[in-house]
Amino acid sequence: MIGRRRKESMTSEKHGAVLITGASSGIGLASAMYLAERGYQVVGTSRSMDRLQGLLDEARRRSLPVSGAELDINSDAEVERVVPELAGRHGGIGVLLNNAGYGLWGPMGSLSTRELAAQFETNVFAAHRMTRAVLPAMLERRRGTIINVSSVLGRLATPFNGAYAASKFALEGLSESLRTELWPFGVRVAVIEPGLFRTEFISNQVTAAAAEDEDSVYAPYVRRYRQRSLAMHRKGADPVRVARVIYKIIRSRRPAFRYPVSLEARLGGLGARLLPERLFLYLMGRFTMR
Ligand SMILES: NC(=O)c1ccc[n+]([C@@H]2O[C@H](COP(=O)([O-])OP(=O)(O)OC[C@H]3O[C@@H](n4cnc5c(N)ncnc54)[C@H](OP(=O)(O)O)[C@@H]3O)[C@@H](O)[C@H]2O)c1
């Protein structure tokens, strides 16, 4: 036990804390537990301490090094205040896992600009805001890891998920640039592209105000696609699979950039990359808009 404790504290010292946004459920929660079980000091954030209670209770019961912080990642003022406090308390942030995010559901032509902007606010701008908050210390130490949770929809866009896909495409572009910019300074950047996982994603999904308008020309397509998408999500995999990949990235000396997780994510990414674009989009239309 003493040996294990010593190993744990060495691991934490070496890497600093792992800061995970959106740790109250799904991939964030699974990653928090998985990494803490392997000796990492984990700090999970949520917009509400109440929602973090499940994670914190379980960690306490098992004496795992997890703490929580209330943080609205959409607020400049909160991020600028809370992140340095957490870094000070935990001897720095060694790993930032930008995980918090949600899906906005609805035909692109029916979304309001405000709905689209809110999608980008959380899935893109907040990840950038969090990155800015941890980056100066990482640059100073010349080490650190930033992992952004994208999606298979960061490589290809399906109908009615256009806002979400656009936000994940943007997150991937931002991450790709960041990866190269930070390369000389020893700060690593990687992107995770999960396929379908069983989390709170569907219950947290936001339906655009006009998305399910029965008079809309899209109505029959939206209904059919929605049913198929819900059925597929119900069969999603255990998010601990994503946590394992995150652990692998953190431990790797030279992590790759993109990590598709699950068969559908791999096949989707390959299809988008290797098939002629016209054929790929034809197949997408044929299988989804019927
Ligand atoms: N599940 C999948 O199949 C799947 C597939 C590909 C990618 N992803 C990505 O994986 C990440 C984690 O999602 P998940 O599947 O684990 O879903 P989840 O269980 O709904 O967890 C999402 C987390 O993000 C936070 N969040 C949600 N909406 C937010 C908002 N408007 N502002 C700030 N925080 C918000 C929530 O934290 P609080 O409410 O506690 O603040 C929640 O803990 C997301 O980036 C998602 O896009 C998921």
The ligand as a MOL file (V3000), in Angstrom:
LIG
                    3D

  0  0  0     0  0            999 V3000
M  V30 BEGIN CTAB
M  V30 COUNTS 48 52 0 0 0
M  V30 BEGIN ATOM
M  V30 1 N -21.1070 10.1520 -26.2740 0
M  V30 2 C -20.7160 10.1170 -27.5170 0
M  V30 3 O -21.1590 9.2370 -28.2940 0
M  V30 4 C -19.7120 11.1050 -28.0340 0
M  V30 5 C -19.2030 10.9080 -29.3170 0
M  V30 6 C -18.2630 11.7800 -29.8250 0
M  V30 7 C -17.8270 12.8500 -29.0610 0
M  V30 8 N -18.3440 13.0510 -27.8090 0 CHG=1
M  V30 9 C -17.8220 14.2030 -27.0650 0
M  V30 10 O -17.3940 13.7730 -25.7930 0
M  V30 11 C -17.4350 14.8650 -24.8780 0
M  V30 12 C -18.1020 14.4010 -23.6040 0
M  V30 13 O -19.4580 14.0890 -23.8830 0
M  V30 14 P -20.2160 12.8460 -23.2490 0
M  V30 15 O -20.5880 11.9300 -24.3380 0
M  V30 16 O -19.4680 12.3370 -22.0900 0 CHG=-1
M  V30 17 O -21.5750 13.5550 -22.8200 0
M  V30 18 P -22.1550 13.9940 -21.4010 0
M  V30 19 O -22.3050 12.7890 -20.5410 0
M  V30 20 O -23.3590 14.7960 -21.7270 0
M  V30 21 O -21.0300 14.9130 -20.7610 0
M  V30 22 C -20.7730 16.1900 -21.2710 0
M  V30 23 C -20.1890 17.0970 -20.2070 0
M  V30 24 O -20.0300 18.3850 -20.7840 0
M  V30 25 C -20.5660 19.3810 -19.9490 0
M  V30 26 N -21.4530 20.2910 -20.7070 0
M  V30 27 C -22.5320 19.9650 -21.4310 0
M  V30 28 N -23.1020 21.0680 -21.9500 0
M  V30 29 C -22.3470 22.1120 -21.5360 0
M  V30 30 C -22.4280 23.5150 -21.7190 0
M  V30 31 N -23.3990 24.0920 -22.4380 0
M  V30 32 N -21.4890 24.2910 -21.1330 0
M  V30 33 C -20.5200 23.7280 -20.3860 0
M  V30 34 N -20.4060 22.4040 -20.1530 0
M  V30 35 C -21.3040 21.6090 -20.7400 0
M  V30 36 C -21.3840 18.7010 -18.8780 0
M  V30 37 O -20.8880 19.1630 -17.6440 0
M  V30 38 P -21.7950 19.9450 -16.5790 0
M  V30 39 O -23.2150 19.8990 -17.0740 0
M  V30 40 O -21.6010 19.1590 -15.3390 0
M  V30 41 O -21.2100 21.3050 -16.5370 0
M  V30 42 C -21.0960 17.2280 -19.0130 0
M  V30 43 O -20.3990 16.7270 -17.9080 0
M  V30 44 C -18.1630 15.9890 -25.5930 0
M  V30 45 O -17.2430 16.9380 -26.0570 0
M  V30 46 C -18.8360 15.2790 -26.7730 0
M  V30 47 O -19.0170 16.1460 -27.8550 0
M  V30 48 C -19.2730 12.2000 -27.2920 0
M  V30 END ATOM
M  V30 BEGIN BOND
M  V30 1 1 1 2
M  V30 2 2 2 3
M  V30 3 1 2 4
M  V30 4 1 4 5
M  V30 5 2 4 48
M  V30 6 2 5 6
M  V30 7 1 6 7
M  V30 8 2 7 8
M  V30 9 1 8 9
M  V30 10 1 8 48
M  V30 11 1 9 10
M  V30 12 1 9 46
M  V30 13 1 10 11
M  V30 14 1 11 12
M  V30 15 1 11 44
M  V30 16 1 12 13
M  V30 17 1 13 14
M  V30 18 2 14 15
M  V30 19 1 14 16
M  V30 20 1 14 17
M  V30 21 1 17 18
M  V30 22 2 18 19
M  V30 23 1 18 20
M  V30 24 1 18 21
M  V30 25 1 21 22
M  V30 26 1 22 23
M  V30 27 1 23 24
M  V30 28 1 23 42
M  V30 29 1 24 25
M  V30 30 1 25 26
M  V30 31 1 25 36
M  V30 32 1 26 27
M  V30 33 1 26 35
M  V30 34 2 27 28
M  V30 35 1 28 29
M  V30 36 1 29 30
M  V30 37 2 29 35
M  V30 38 1 30 31
M  V30 39 2 30 32
M  V30 40 1 32 33
M  V30 41 2 33 34
M  V30 42 1 34 35
M  V30 43 1 36 37
M  V30 44 1 36 42
M  V30 45 1 37 38
M  V30 46 2 38 39
M  V30 47 1 38 40
M  V30 48 1 38 41
M  V30 49 1 42 43
M  V30 50 1 44 45
M  V30 51 1 44 46
M  V30 52 1 46 47
M  V30 END BOND
M  V30 END CTAB
M  END
